[in-house]
């Protein structure tokens, strides 16, 4: 039987990956289909992506804290690959929010920045998926 402390990283990874999936691949596309104007959909999408950034940061910090190597594991080898995925995903989330999103909102080279932001969001989604998968393998 696993303790809550042992299961919490898997739940945090599930929330991170699931929220990225829901916002990026379901909710935002539906906004552009069902709202009357692209500007209205874009404004709402920007707010949702900002909220998603903070969900990603919260999940990432929880994951980093809960996946720290124990004292007996220290110096036993390279850091866990899962921590690399977590840090990469966190950095991508923050870069999209603070470097890419302001350029999209300002409509500065919109097509280019939208592609860059989409690629970074998808890469963050992959990091979250790999984190979830790796932690799930540990639970078996």
N, C-alpha and C positions, 0 to 999 in steps of 0.2 A: 504494500500500500504506500503510495507516494504522499508526502506531506504537502500542505498548501505552499510552503516555501519552495519546494521542488517543482510544483506545477505552475507557479506564478510566471516564470519566464515564458513558458509555452502559451499561456493565456495572453501575455503582453504581446508576443509575436503574432498571435492570431488576431488580436485587435488591430495591430499595426497593419498587417497585410490585408485584413478584411476591410478596414476603413479606406485604405488606398484603392482597393479594388472597387468598392462601392461608389466612392466619390468620383474617381477618375474614369471608370469604365461604364458606369450606369447613370449616376445622378447628373453630372455635367453634360454628357451628350443629350440627355433628356431635356435639360434646360434649353438647349439650342433648338430642339425640335418643337417644344411646346410653348415657349414664351414668345410674345409677339414681335420682339425685335432682338437682333443679335447684340446690340449694346446692353440691353437689359439682362440678357442671358450672360454676357461677358462679365458684367458687374457682379452678378450673383455668383458666378463661377469663381471670380477672384476672392470673394468672401469665403466661399467653401474651401478653396485651396489654402487660404490663410489658416482657417480652423484646422484643416488637415495637417498643416505643418506643425501645429502645436500638439496635436495628437501624436504625430510621429516623434517629436522631441520628447514628450512624456514617456512614450513606450520605449524609445531608445535609451533614455536615462535609466529607466527601471531595468531594462535588459542589461545594460552595462554594469549596473550595481549587482544584479543577481547572477551574472555569469562570470564574476571575478574568479580567478583561480584561487583555490584554497591555499593556505600556508604550506600544506604538505605537497601541493602541486607546483609551487613556485620554483622556477628554475628547471622544471622537468622537461622543457622543450619550448617550441615556438608557441606564441599565443594561439588560443583557439581560433579557428577560421571563422566561427560564428561571430566573434567580436569584431573581426575585420568587416564583415557584412553589416553589422550594426553601426559601426563608426562611419562606414561609407554611406549608408542610407541616411544617417543623421546629417552628414556634410552636404549631401545632395539636397535634402529637404531645406536646409538653411540657405544654400546657394540659390535654389529656385525662388525662395521667398524674398531674399534680400538683394539678389543680383539680377535675376531674370524677370520676375514679376513686375518690378517697377518699370522696366523697359516695355513690357507688354502693355501695361496700363497706360503708359505715355504714348503708345502706338509708335514707338521708335523701331524702325525696321521690323514691323510686326511679324511678317512671315518667318523671318530668320529666328527671332527670339522665341516665337511660338514653337518652332521646330526644336530649338535647343531646350526649352522648358519641357516639352513633351518627352524628349529623349531622356532628360534627367529624371523626370517623374517615373518613366518606365523603368529606368535603371534602379531607382529607389524601390520601386515595386518588386523588382527582381531580388534586391538585397533583402527586403522583408520576406519574400517567399522563401529564399534560401535559408534565412534565419529560422523561420517557422519550420521548414522541412528538417533542418539539422537538429533543432531542439526536439522535434517530434520523434526523430530517430532515437534520441537519448531516452525518451519516455517508455519505449517498447521494452 
